[in-house]
Amino acid sequence: MENWWAQTGHGVRFDWGPVGAARLAQDVGCLVVVDVLSFTTSVTVAVEKGTLVHPYPWRDESARVFADRLSADLAVGRSAATPTSPWSLSPAALRRAPFTPRLVLPSPNGSTIAAAAGASTVVAGSLRNADAVGRWLAGRGYGTPGRPVAVIASGERWPDGSLRPALEDLLGAGAVIASLRTHGRDLLSPEAAMAAAAFAGTAEIAGAVSHSASGRELVDGGYADDVAVATETDACTVVPVLTDGAFTAA
């Protein structure tokens, strides 16, 4: 089958979700996972504190078994956090929580994409660390046709399990791609160029994310502080890289 889907010939590529990640991972040297609300934002917050973050695709009893095997704490759902188990997928809660050396962070979107990367280097990107990620990638030779990078917007899920493209992830991916271009990696696929244009053309990122479908879900649910953390554009200089099964600072 012709690999038209691979965006061959371009140094910087863009696609959506676990399927897009699995496809592009076959032809790139690095995969940047972008899940703004909230997996990769939470990863940046935890790694800033020195925590090793182990991605896990399911939030079920197997996650507890996995965490126990690693002697790690387990992040729970936002509403399930307690004083004795304060770690959750909420980046604002993670910022307030006490330090833990190891954290298992379940996510059906971001973690699943990280697992789909195969032998590719995996980086956690977000609005918070987009410029740091672009600079790091360019500095290590990624983003050329010979060493391409794929930026993957995680998206969300409809009730039937199908992909729901999410504005916040388009903007987060576009921010990483725009940074790559700023740092000299300008051989963008048309898909990547459009993602960068979406970011560049959005005058008020925080407002756009807050009023997006995903943002409204969190704000209406009482988690406006998570949206606020997620839209701290370029406030973070940490580049989390998946190393031996855990995201750690590069």
Buried (B, 14 or more C-beta within 10 A) or exposed (E): EEEEBBBEEBBBBBBBBBEBBBBBBEBBBBBBBBBBBBBBBBBBBBBBBEBBBBBBBEBEEEBBEBBEEBEBBBBBEBEEBEEEEBBBBBBBBBBEBEEBEBBBBBBBBBBBBBBBBEEBBBBBBBBBBBBBBBBBBBEBEBBBEEBBBBBBBBBBBEEEEEBEEBBBBBBBBBBBBBBBBBBEBEBBBEBBBBBBBBBBEBEEBBEBBBEBEBBEEBBEEEBBBBBBBBBBBBEBBBBBBBEEEBBBBB
